[in-house]
Structure formats: structure tokens, C-alpha cells
């Protein structure tokens, strides 16, 4: 598959994912970054929102992630923009949040889940 076909396929999947996410937030991803991971460690992205789920990838502190906005417990990252930094951290610190990423770096984007304690809004 050539690069243009891969890009078109990734955009089509992204559009379908966003369309299914709900109309109020169907146009943008939320940019958050990996933070507060202990020195020498990485944040695991899991297939499902569970620490025992299959690991898809791992990212170090400072990595900017494309978040779908969806978190467990009905939290939506896109709705937290008007909250203070501290309030945002409190709302997601014990939640799993969905990320849109390319773990194999081959143009095959998938959703995965990260633990909210280790992400912060990208400034």
C-alpha cells in the first residue's frame, strides 16, 4: 500500500471514529502529554482500560498524545478545558483515557487507553 493510500485510510478511520464519538466534539482531538512517569519508566498504552490489558506501546514523559477525549466514568477531556489545571488532574487521575496512536509507526492508527494519573493537558 503506498503512502497516499495509508494516509487516506487513516483519515477515513479517524473520521469514522470521530463521527461515532458524538457530534459536539466531532472535529478535534485533545492534545495531552505524558507527565509524572517515574524516571527511567514509560507510560504504557493498553488495548482496554485496565492495567492487565495487552500493552500496545509505551511513551516517555513529554510525549504529546492525541486523545479522543473519552475517559472512563463518562469524563470527556474536551469538556475540561474551562477547568483549572488542578481540577483537570483531579477529575482524571483515577480514570483511563482513550488515545489515538500508531504503535507500530506504520500508518495503522488504533485506539488505546492510558491511565489519567500520567497525562496532563498540553500547553
N, CA, C and O atoms as a MOPAC input file, in Angstrom:
PM7 MOZYME 1SCF
protein

 N      0.85800 1    -1.17300 1     0.00000 1
 C      0.00000 1     0.00000 1     0.00000 1
 C      0.90400 1     1.23600 1     0.00000 1
 O      1.81200 1     1.33000 1     0.82500 1
 N      0.67000 1     2.17700 1    -0.90600 1
 C      1.51800 1     3.36700 1    -0.95300 1
 C      1.14200 1     4.34800 1     0.15000 1
 O      0.12300 1     4.18100 1     0.82100 1
 N      1.97300 1     5.37300 1     0.33200 1
 C      1.80400 1     6.32800 1     1.42700 1
 C      0.47500 1     7.07000 1     1.33600 1
 O     -0.15200 1     7.33800 1     2.36100 1
 N      0.04000 1     7.40500 1     0.12800 1
 C     -1.22000 1     8.13300 1    -0.02500 1
 C     -2.41400 1     7.26900 1     0.37800 1
 O     -3.36800 1     7.76400 1     0.97700 1
 N     -2.35900 1     5.99300 1     0.05100 1
 C     -3.43000 1     5.07700 1     0.44500 1
 C     -3.47300 1     4.92500 1     1.95400 1
 O     -4.54900 1     4.87100 1     2.54800 1
 N     -2.30100 1     4.85500 1     2.57500 1
 C     -2.24000 1     4.73500 1     4.03800 1
 C     -2.80700 1     5.97500 1     4.71800 1
 O     -3.56200 1     5.87700 1     5.68600 1
 N     -2.43300 1     7.13900 1     4.20000 1
 C     -2.93900 1     8.38500 1     4.77300 1
 C     -4.45100 1     8.45900 1     4.60400 1
 O     -5.16300 1     8.82100 1     5.54000 1
 N     -4.94100 1     8.12200 1     3.42900 1
 C     -6.38600 1     8.15500 1     3.17500 1
 C     -7.11800 1     7.18800 1     4.09400 1
 O     -8.18200 1     7.51300 1     4.62300 1
 N     -6.55000 1     5.99900 1     4.28600 1
 C     -7.17900 1     5.01100 1     5.17300 1
 C     -7.18900 1     5.51200 1     6.60600 1
 O     -8.19300 1     5.36900 1     7.30400 1
 N     -6.07600 1     6.10200 1     7.05900 1
 C     -6.00700 1     6.61800 1     8.42800 1
 C     -7.01200 1     7.74600 1     8.63100 1
 O     -7.66300 1     7.81300 1     9.67400 1
 N     -7.14500 1     8.63400 1     7.64600 1
 C     -8.11200 1     9.72100 1     7.74700 1
 C     -9.54700 1     9.20300 1     7.75100 1
 O    -10.39800 1     9.73300 1     8.46500 1
 N     -9.81300 1     8.18100 1     6.96700 1
 C    -11.15900 1     7.60600 1     6.94000 1
 C    -11.50600 1     6.98800 1     8.29000 1
 O    -12.61500 1     7.17000 1     8.79300 1
 N    -10.56000 1     6.25900 1     8.87500 1
 C    -10.79700 1     5.66100 1    10.19300 1
 C    -10.98300 1     6.75100 1    11.23400 1
 O    -11.87000 1     6.65500 1    12.08300 1
 N    -10.15600 1     7.78600 1    11.17600 1
 C    -10.27700 1     8.89100 1    12.13400 1
 C    -11.63700 1     9.56900 1    12.01000 1
 O    -12.26500 1     9.88500 1    13.02000 1
 N    -12.08900 1     9.79300 1    10.79500 1
 C    -13.38200 1    10.43100 1    10.57800 1
 C    -14.51700 1     9.57800 1    11.12700 1
 O    -15.44600 1    10.09900 1    11.74500 1
 N    -14.44400 1     8.26500 1    10.90300 1
 C    -15.48400 1     7.37800 1    11.42200 1
 C    -15.45100 1     7.34400 1    12.94100 1
 O    -16.50400 1     7.34200 1    13.57800 1
 N    -14.26200 1     7.31600 1    13.53300 1
 C    -14.14500 1     7.30200 1    14.98300 1
 C    -14.73300 1     8.56800 1    15.57100 1
 O    -15.48700 1     8.51600 1    16.54200 1
 N    -14.39200 1     9.70100 1    14.99000 1
 C    -14.90400 1    10.97100 1    15.48900 1
 C    -16.41100 1    11.08700 1    15.29000 1
 O    -17.10300 1    11.63900 1    16.14500 1
 N    -16.92000 1    10.58400 1    14.19600 1
 C    -18.36100 1    10.63700 1    13.96000 1
 C    -19.10100 1     9.82300 1    15.00500 1
 O    -20.19300 1    10.19800 1    15.43200 1
 N    -18.51500 1     8.71900 1    15.41700 1
 C    -19.14400 1     7.88200 1    16.42800 1
 C    -18.96600 1     8.42300 1    17.83200 1
 O    -19.66100 1     7.98900 1    18.75100 1
 N    -18.04800 1     9.36600 1    18.02000 1
 C    -17.77000 1     9.89800 1    19.35500 1
 C    -18.82800 1    10.89200 1    19.80000 1
 O    -18.90400 1    11.20700 1    20.98800 1
 N    -19.63500 1    11.38700 1    18.90000 1
 C    -20.66900 1    12.34600 1    19.27000 1
 C    -20.48500 1    13.64800 1    18.50700 1
 O    -19.35700 1    14.05500 1    18.23000 1
 N    -21.54300 1    14.27200 1    18.18000 1
 C    -21.48900 1    15.45700 1    17.33700 1
 C    -20.84000 1    16.66100 1    18.00900 1
 O    -20.22000 1    17.46900 1    17.31700 1
 N    -20.95500 1    16.81700 1    19.32100 1
 C    -20.45700 1    18.02700 1    19.96600 1
 C    -18.94000 1    18.12600 1    19.93800 1
 O    -18.40800 1    19.22900 1    20.06200 1
 N    -18.22000 1    17.01600 1    19.77900 1
 C    -16.76800 1    17.05400 1    19.78800 1
 C    -16.18900 1    16.32500 1    18.57600 1
 O    -15.10000 1    15.75800 1    18.66200 1
 N    -16.89300 1    16.33200 1    17.46700 1
 C    -16.50200 1    15.51300 1    16.32600 1
 C    -15.41000 1    16.12200 1    15.45800 1
 O    -15.02800 1    15.51500 1    14.45700 1
 N    -14.89400 1    17.29700 1    15.80100 1
 C    -13.95000 1    17.93100 1    14.90100 1
 C    -12.51900 1    17.98700 1    15.40100 1
 O    -11.65000 1    18.42600 1    14.64800 1
 N    -12.21700 1    17.57000 1    16.62300 1
 C    -10.85400 1    17.74400 1    17.12200 1
 C    -10.47300 1    16.68300 1    18.13800 1
 O    -11.30500 1    16.14300 1    18.86600 1
 N     -9.18200 1    16.41100 1    18.15100 1
 C     -8.61700 1    15.59900 1    19.21000 1
 C     -8.14800 1    16.54300 1    20.30900 1
 O     -7.88900 1    17.71900 1    20.05500 1
 N     -8.04000 1    16.03500 1    21.51000 1
 C     -7.47900 1    16.80700 1    22.61500 1
 C     -6.00000 1    16.46100 1    22.70900 1
 O     -5.64600 1    15.28200 1    22.72200 1
 N     -5.13400 1    17.45900 1    22.77500 1
 C     -3.69900 1    17.21900 1    22.88900 1
 C     -3.29700 1    17.23100 1    24.36200 1
 O     -3.38100 1    18.25900 1    25.03300 1
 N     -2.86900 1    16.09300 1    24.84200 1
 C     -2.35800 1    15.94900 1    26.20400 1
 C     -0.98100 1    15.32100 1    26.09000 1
 O     -0.63700 1    14.75100 1    25.05500 1
 N     -0.19400 1    15.42500 1    27.14800 1
 C      1.14600 1    14.85300 1    27.08500 1
 C      1.42100 1    13.97100 1    28.28900 1
 O      0.79900 1    14.10000 1    29.34300 1
 N      2.37100 1    13.07400 1    28.09700 1
 C      2.80100 1    12.17900 1    29.15900 1
 C      3.56000 1    12.99700 1    30.20000 1
 O      4.44300 1    13.78200 1    29.85600 1
 N      3.21200 1    12.81100 1    31.47700 1
 C      3.85200 1    13.56500 1    32.55600 1
 C      3.85900 1    12.74300 1    33.84100 1
 O      3.00400 1    11.88200 1    34.05000 1
 N      4.82000 1    13.02100 1    34.68100 1
 C      4.91600 1    12.43800 1    36.02900 1
 C      5.18100 1    10.93800 1    36.05400 1
 O      4.93300 1    10.28400 1    37.06700 1
 N      5.67900 1    10.38900 1    34.95500 1
 C      6.09400 1     8.99100 1    34.94300 1
 C      7.44800 1     8.94100 1    35.65600 1
 O      8.30600 1     9.77600 1    35.37100 1
 N      7.67000 1     7.99800 1    36.56900 1
 C      8.94700 1     7.93900 1    37.27900 1
 C     10.14600 1     7.87700 1    36.33000 1
 O     10.06000 1     7.33100 1    35.23000 1
 N     11.25600 1     8.44400 1    36.77900 1
 C     12.48600 1     8.49000 1    35.98300 1
 C     12.84700 1     7.09900 1    35.47000 1
 O     12.85400 1     6.12600 1    36.22400 1
 N     13.14800 1     7.02400 1    34.16900 1
 C     13.54700 1     5.76500 1    33.55300 1
 C     12.40000 1     4.86300 1    33.15700 1
 O     12.62400 1     3.77000 1    32.63700 1
 N     11.16600 1     5.30400 1    33.39600 1
 C      9.99900 1     4.49200 1    33.07800 1
 C      9.23200 1     5.13100 1    31.92000 1
 O      9.57500 1     6.22900 1    31.48200 1
 N      8.21200 1     4.46000 1    31.43200 1
 C      7.37500 1     4.95900 1    30.35100 1
 C      5.90900 1     4.70400 1    30.68500 1
 O      5.58500 1     3.87800 1    31.53800 1
 N      5.03300 1     5.42800 1    30.00000 1
 C      3.59400 1     5.23900 1    30.14400 1
 C      3.13200 1     4.20100 1    29.13900 1
 O      3.32500 1     4.36700 1    27.93500 1
 N      2.52800 1     3.14000 1    29.62600 1
 C      2.01500 1     2.08600 1    28.75200 1
 C      0.65300 1     2.47700 1    28.19900 1
 O     -0.20300 1     2.99100 1    28.91900 1
 N      0.47000 1     2.22500 1    26.90900 1
 C     -0.84200 1     2.36200 1    26.27900 1
 C     -1.40000 1     0.94400 1    26.18600 1
 O     -0.76000 1     0.05000 1    25.63300 1
 N     -2.58400 1     0.74900 1    26.72600 1
 C     -3.21200 1    -0.56900 1    26.78900 1
 C     -4.35900 1    -0.67300 1    25.78200 1
 O     -4.96200 1     0.33000 1    25.39900 1
 N     -4.64200 1    -1.89100 1    25.36900 1
 C     -5.72500 1    -2.13400 1    24.41100 1
 C     -7.09100 1    -1.79400 1    25.01500 1
 O     -7.96300 1    -1.26000 1    24.33000 1
 N     -7.26800 1    -2.10600 1    26.28800 1
 C     -8.51600 1    -1.82400 1    27.00700 1
 C     -8.17800 1    -1.05200 1    28.27600 1
 O     -7.01700 1    -1.05300 1    28.68600 1
 N     -9.14100 1    -0.39600 1    28.91200 1
 C     -8.85300 1     0.40500 1    30.10700 1
 C     -8.63200 1    -0.45800 1    31.36100 1
 O     -9.47200 1    -0.51000 1    32.25900 1
 N     -7.48700 1    -1.12400 1    31.38900 1
 C     -7.12800 1    -1.99800 1    32.51100 1
 C     -5.61700 1    -2.19400 1    32.52400 1
 O     -4.99100 1    -2.33900 1    31.47400 1
 N     -5.04500 1    -2.19600 1    33.71400 1
 C     -3.61500 1    -2.41900 1    33.85700 1
 C     -3.17400 1    -3.81300 1    33.46200 1
 O     -1.98100 1    -4.05500 1    33.28500 1
 N     -4.11500 1    -4.73500 1    33.31900 1
 C     -3.78200 1    -6.10000 1    32.91000 1
 C     -4.02800 1    -6.34000 1    31.42200 1
 O     -3.76700 1    -7.43300 1    30.92000 1
 N     -4.52500 1    -5.33500 1    30.72200 1
 C     -4.80000 1    -5.46100 1    29.29700 1
 C     -3.49900 1    -5.46800 1    28.49300 1
 O     -2.45200 1    -5.03600 1    28.97600 1
 N     -3.58500 1    -5.96100 1    27.26800 1
 C     -2.43500 1    -6.03000 1    26.36300 1
 C     -1.79700 1    -4.65600 1    26.16500 1
 O     -2.49400 1    -3.67100 1    25.91800 1
 N     -0.48200 1    -4.59700 1    26.27200 1
 C      0.27900 1    -3.36800 1    26.05200 1
 C      0.46400 1    -3.14800 1    24.55300 1
 O      0.93700 1    -4.03700 1    23.84500 1
 N      0.08700 1    -1.95000 1    24.06600 1
 C      0.23800 1    -1.61700 1    22.65200 1
 C      1.52000 1    -0.84500 1    22.37400 1
 O      2.16100 1    -1.04800 1    21.34300 1
 N      1.89300 1     0.03700 1    23.28800 1
 C      3.06900 1     0.88900 1    23.10200 1
 C      3.41500 1     1.50000 1    24.45400 1
 O      2.66900 1     1.35400 1    25.42200 1
 N      4.55600 1     2.18800 1    24.50800 1
 C      4.97300 1     2.88600 1    25.72400 1
 C      5.62800 1     4.20300 1    25.31300 1
 O      6.39600 1     4.24900 1    24.35200 1
 N      5.31800 1     5.27200 1    26.04800 1
 C      5.82400 1     6.59900 1    25.70800 1
 C      6.44300 1     7.26300 1    26.93600 1
 O      5.92000 1     7.13000 1    28.04300 1
 N      7.56100 1     7.98100 1    26.74500 1
 C      8.22000 1     8.66600 1    27.86100 1
 C      7.55700 1    10.00500 1    28.18300 1
 O      6.73200 1    10.50500 1    27.41900 1
 N      7.93100 1    10.57300 1    29.32400 1
 C      7.47500 1    11.91500 1    29.69300 1
 C      7.71800 1    12.88700 1    28.55100 1
 O      8.73700 1    12.81100 1    27.86500 1
 N      6.77100 1    13.80500 1    28.34700 1
 C      6.89900 1    14.82800 1    27.32000 1
 C      6.29100 1    14.45400 1    25.98100 1
 O      6.10300 1    15.32200 1    25.12900 1
 N      5.97900 1    13.17700 1    25.77500 1
 C      5.36700 1    12.76100 1    24.51500 1
 C      3.96300 1    13.34200 1    24.41400 1
 O      3.16100 1    13.18900 1    25.33500 1
 N      3.66300 1    14.00300 1    23.31000 1
 C      2.33000 1    14.56000 1    23.09600 1
 C      1.45800 1    13.46400 1    22.50300 1
 O      1.82900 1    12.81400 1    21.52600 1
 N      0.28500 1    13.26900 1    23.11500 1
 C     -0.64300 1    12.23200 1    22.69600 1
 C     -1.89700 1    12.85900 1    22.08000 1
 O     -2.33900 1    13.92800 1    22.50300 1
 N     -2.45600 1    12.19100 1    21.09100 1
 C     -3.74100 1    12.58700 1    20.52600 1
 C     -4.82400 1    11.82600 1    21.28000 1
 O     -4.96800 1    10.61400 1    21.12000 1
 N     -5.57100 1    12.53100 1    22.08700 1
 C     -6.62100 1    11.92500 1    22.88500 1
 C     -7.95400 1    12.07300 1    22.17600 1
 O     -8.24500 1    13.11800 1    21.59500 1
 N     -8.76800 1    11.01400 1    22.22600 1
 C    -10.09900 1    11.09500 1    21.62000 1
 C    -11.03000 1    11.95300 1    22.46900 1
 O    -12.06300 1    12.42200 1    21.99000 1
 N    -10.66200 1    12.15300 1    23.72000 1
 C    -11.48800 1    12.90900 1    24.65500 1
 C    -12.23000 1    12.00500 1    25.61900 1
 O    -12.63100 1    12.44500 1    26.69700 1
 N    -12.41500 1    10.75800 1    25.24900 1
 C    -13.20100 1     9.80900 1    26.04000 1
 C    -12.37800 1     9.23500 1    27.20000 1
 O    -11.26600 1     8.74500 1    27.00600 1
 N    -12.94700 1     9.30500 1    28.40500 1
 C    -12.34300 1     8.68600 1    29.58500 1
 C    -13.40900 1     7.85300 1    30.29800 1
 O    -14.60600 1     8.09100 1    30.13600 1
 N    -12.96700 1     6.88600 1    31.07600 1
 C    -13.91600 1     6.07700 1    31.83200 1
 C    -14.66100 1     6.96900 1    32.82500 1
 O    -14.17100 1     8.03200 1    33.21000 1
 N    -15.82400 1     6.53200 1    33.22500 1
 C    -16.63600 1     7.30300 1    34.15800 1
 C    -17.39800 1     8.43600 1    33.49900 1
 O    -17.93700 1     9.30100 1    34.18900 1
 N    -17.45000 1     8.44400 1    32.16100 1
 C    -18.20800 1     9.47100 1    31.45600 1
 C    -17.49900 1    10.81800 1    31.35000 1
 O    -18.11700 1    11.80700 1    30.95500 1
 N    -16.22700 1    10.87200 1    31.69200 1
 C    -15.46600 1    12.12000 1    31.60200 1
 C    -15.05300 1    12.34100 1    30.15200 1
 O    -14.65800 1    11.39900 1    29.46600 1
 N    -15.14400 1    13.58300 1    29.68600 1
 C    -14.68300 1    13.93700 1    28.35100 1
 C    -13.63100 1    15.03300 1    28.50500 1
 O    -13.92300 1    16.10700 1    29.03100 1
 N    -12.41200 1    14.76500 1    28.04700 1
 C    -11.31500 1    15.72300 1    28.17900 1
 C    -11.63300 1    17.05900 1    27.52900 1
 O    -11.18300 1    18.10400 1    28.00100 1
 N    -12.40200 1    17.03300 1    26.45300 1
 C    -12.74200 1    18.26500 1    25.75500 1
 C    -13.64600 1    19.16500 1    26.59600 1
 O    -13.68800 1    20.37500 1    26.37500 1
 N    -14.36300 1    18.59300 1    27.54900 1
 C    -15.22900 1    19.37500 1    28.42600 1
 C    -14.47600 1    19.98500 1    29.60300 1
 O    -15.03900 1    20.79700 1    30.33800 1
 N    -13.21000 1    19.60700 1    29.79300 1
 C    -12.43700 1    20.08200 1    30.93500 1
 C    -11.63900 1    21.34900 1    30.65600 1
 O    -10.97500 1    21.86300 1    31.55600 1
 N    -11.68600 1    21.85800 1    29.44500 1
 C    -10.85600 1    22.99500 1    29.05200 1
 C    -11.06200 1    24.22000 1    29.94300 1
 O    -10.11300 1    24.96700 1    30.18100 1
 N    -12.26100 1    24.43700 1    30.43100 1
 C    -12.54000 1    25.62300 1    31.24500 1
 C    -12.18000 1    25.41700 1    32.72100 1
 O    -12.28200 1    26.35300 1    33.51400 1
 N    -11.76200 1    24.21100 1    33.09500 1
 C    -11.35500 1    23.93600 1    34.47400 1
 C     -9.89100 1    24.28400 1    34.67100 1
 O     -9.12200 1    24.31600 1    33.71000 1
 N     -9.50200 1    24.54500 1    35.91300 1
 C     -8.10000 1    24.82100 1    36.21000 1
 C     -7.28200 1    23.54300 1    36.02600 1
 O     -7.82900 1    22.44100 1    35.97500 1
 N     -5.97200 1    23.71100 1    35.93000 1
 C     -5.05900 1    22.57400 1    35.79000 1
 C     -5.30000 1    21.56000 1    36.91500 1
 O     -5.40800 1    20.36100 1    36.65500 1
 N     -5.38500 1    22.03000 1    38.14800 1
 C     -5.57100 1    21.15100 1    39.30300 1
 C     -6.89900 1    20.39900 1    39.19800 1
 O     -6.94700 1    19.19700 1    39.46100 1
 N     -7.96900 1    21.08600 1    38.81800 1
 C     -9.27200 1    20.44200 1    38.67800 1
 C     -9.24200 1    19.36700 1    37.58600 1
 O     -9.83600 1    18.30000 1    37.74400 1
 N     -8.55700 1    19.64800 1    36.49000 1
 C     -8.43700 1    18.66200 1    35.42000 1
 C     -7.73700 1    17.41100 1    35.93500 1
 O     -8.19600 1    16.29200 1    35.70400 1
 N     -6.62600 1    17.61000 1    36.63300 1
 C     -5.86400 1    16.47500 1    37.16100 1
 C     -6.71900 1    15.65300 1    38.13300 1
 O     -6.67100 1    14.42300 1    38.11200 1
 N     -7.48600 1    16.31600 1    38.96900 1
 C     -8.32100 1    15.61000 1    39.94200 1
 C     -9.41100 1    14.78900 1    39.26300 1
 O     -9.73000 1    13.68800 1    39.71200 1
 N     -9.97600 1    15.31100 1    38.19900 1
 C    -11.06900 1    14.61300 1    37.51600 1
 C    -10.62000 1    13.35700 1    36.78200 1
 O    -11.40300 1    12.42000 1    36.62700 1
 N     -9.35900 1    13.32400 1    36.32400 1
 C     -8.92000 1    12.17000 1    35.52400 1
 C     -7.89200 1    11.28800 1    36.21900 1
 O     -7.50400 1    10.26000 1    35.66300 1
 N     -7.44400 1    11.64900 1    37.40200 1
 C     -6.30500 1    10.92900 1    37.99100 1
 C     -6.55600 1     9.44900 1    38.23500 1
 O     -5.60200 1     8.67100 1    38.26900 1
 N     -7.79300 1     9.04000 1    38.40400 1
 C     -8.10200 1     7.61400 1    38.59300 1
 C     -8.97000 1     7.06800 1    37.45400 1
 O     -9.73100 1     6.12000 1    37.64500 1
 N     -8.85100 1     7.66700 1    36.28800 1
 C     -9.62000 1     7.25900 1    35.10600 1
 C     -8.67000 1     6.77300 1    34.01900 1
 O     -7.48700 1     7.11200 1    34.01400 1
 N     -9.19100 1     5.99400 1    33.12300 1
 C     -8.47000 1     5.60500 1    31.91300 1
 C     -8.99500 1     6.48200 1    30.79300 1
 O    -10.20200 1     6.69100 1    30.67700 1
 N     -8.08400 1     7.00200 1    29.95700 1
 C     -8.47700 1     7.88500 1    28.86700 1
 C     -7.98800 1     7.30500 1    27.53800 1
 O     -6.90700 1     6.72400 1    27.44600 1
 N     -8.81600 1     7.48300 1    26.52700 1
 C     -8.55700 1     6.87100 1    25.21900 1
 C     -7.62300 1     7.73900 1    24.37200 1
 O     -7.79100 1     8.95500 1    24.27000 1
 N     -6.64800 1     7.08300 1    23.77600 1
 C     -5.66200 1     7.73800 1    22.92500 1
 C     -5.75500 1     7.17200 1    21.51200 1
 O     -6.11800 1     6.01100 1    21.32300 1
 N     -5.42500 1     8.00200 1    20.52300 1
 C     -5.40400 1     7.61200 1    19.11700 1
 C     -3.94200 1     7.63800 1    18.71800 1
 O     -3.33300 1     8.70700 1    18.68300 1
 N     -3.36500 1     6.47800 1    18.41500 1
 C     -1.92300 1     6.43300 1    18.16300 1
 C     -1.56000 1     5.37100 1    17.13400 1
 O     -2.39600 1     4.56700 1    16.72000 1
 N     -0.29900 1     5.38900 1    16.73600 1
 C      0.24500 1     4.48500 1    15.72100 1
 C      1.38100 1     3.68800 1    16.37100 1
 O      2.55000 1     4.02100 1    16.17900 1
 N      1.05400 1     2.64700 1    17.13400 1
 C      2.07800 1     1.94300 1    17.90500 1
 C      3.19600 1     1.32500 1    17.06800 1
 O      4.33700 1     1.26800 1    17.52700 1
 N      2.90500 1     0.86900 1    15.86900 1
 C      3.92200 1     0.25100 1    15.02400 1
 C      4.60100 1     1.27400 1    14.10800 1
 O      5.53200 1     0.93700 1    13.37600 1
 N      4.13500 1     2.51400 1    14.15400 1
 C      4.65000 1     3.59400 1    13.30500 1
 C      4.64200 1     3.20000 1    11.82400 1
 O      5.61200 1     3.40200 1    11.09300 1
 N      3.50700 1     2.63200 1    11.41600 1
 C      3.35800 1     2.18900 1    10.02700 1
 C      2.10100 1     2.75000 1     9.36800 1
 O      1.68300 1     2.26800 1     8.31500 1
 N      1.49500 1     3.76800 1     9.98600 1
 C      0.29100 1     4.36700 1     9.42400 1
 C     -0.99200 1     3.67200 1     9.84500 1
 O     -2.07400 1     4.05300 1     9.39800 1
 N     -0.88900 1     2.66100 1    10.69600 1
 C     -2.06200 1     1.92000 1    11.16800 1
 C     -2.47000 1     2.44200 1    12.54300 1
 O     -2.10000 1     1.86200 1    13.56300 1
 N     -3.22600 1     3.52700 1    12.57400 1
 C     -3.64800 1     4.12900 1    13.83200 1
 C     -4.73300 1     3.29500 1    14.49700 1
 O     -5.60700 1     2.74600 1    13.82600 1
 N     -4.67000 1     3.20600 1    15.80800 1
 C     -5.64000 1     2.46800 1    16.61100 1
 C     -5.92700 1     3.26200 1    17.88200 1
 O     -5.20300 1     4.19500 1    18.22900 1
 N     -6.98700 1     2.87400 1    18.55800 1
 C     -7.24000 1     3.46300 1    19.87100 1
 C     -6.61300 1     2.58500 1    20.93900 1
 O     -6.47300 1     1.37300 1    20.77400 1
 N     -6.24600 1     3.21600 1    22.01800 1
 C     -5.70100 1     2.53400 1    23.18100 1
 C     -6.07700 1     3.34200 1    24.41700 1
 O     -6.78100 1     4.34500 1    24.31000 1
 N     -5.62300 1     2.92100 1    25.57000 1
 C     -6.00400 1     3.56800 1    26.82500 1
 C     -4.77700 1     3.84100 1    27.69100 1
 O     -3.89000 1     2.99600 1    27.80900 1
 N     -4.73500 1     5.03300 1    28.29900 1
 C     -3.66800 1     5.39500 1    29.23000 1
 C     -4.29100 1     5.78200 1    30.56200 1
 O     -5.44000 1     6.22000 1    30.62600 1
 N     -3.50800 1     5.61300 1    31.63000 1
 C     -4.00400 1     5.95900 1    32.95600 1
 C     -3.86600 1     7.46300 1    33.16800 1
 O     -2.78800 1     8.02400 1    32.96800 1
 N     -4.94800 1     8.11100 1    33.56900 1
 C     -5.01200 1     9.56100 1    33.68400 1
 C     -4.01200 1    10.19800 1    34.62700 1
 O     -3.68100 1    11.37300 1    34.47000 1
 N     -3.53200 1     9.45800 1    35.58900 1
 C     -2.54800 1     9.99400 1    36.53500 1
 C     -1.28300 1    10.45900 1    35.82300 1
 O     -0.55400 1    11.30700 1    36.33800 1
 N     -1.02200 1     9.90900 1    34.64700 1
 C      0.23400 1    10.17900 1    33.94400 1
 C      0.08700 1    11.01300 1    32.67600 1
 O      0.95400 1    10.98100 1    31.80300 1
 N     -1.01000 1    11.75600 1    32.57700 1
 C     -1.14600 1    12.68500 1    31.45400 1
 C     -1.54100 1    14.05200 1    31.98500 1
 O     -2.14700 1    14.17300 1    33.05000 1
 N     -1.19100 1    15.06400 1    31.23000 1
 C     -1.54500 1    16.44000 1    31.56500 1
 C     -1.85000 1    17.19400 1    30.27900 1
 O     -1.31900 1    16.86000 1    29.22000 1
 N     -2.69400 1    18.19700 1    30.36700 1
 C     -3.06600 1    18.96600 1    29.18500 1
 C     -1.81400 1    19.58700 1    28.56500 1
 O     -0.98300 1    20.15300 1    29.27500 1
 N     -1.68200 1    19.48100 1    27.25300 1
 C     -0.54300 1    20.05200 1    26.53700 1
 C     -0.71500 1    21.55300 1    26.48600 1
 O     -1.77500 1    22.04600 1    26.09900 1
 N      0.30100 1    22.27700 1    26.86900 1
 C      0.24900 1    23.74200 1    26.90900 1
 C      0.91200 1    24.33000 1    25.70200 1
 O      0.96600 1    25.55200 1    25.56000 1

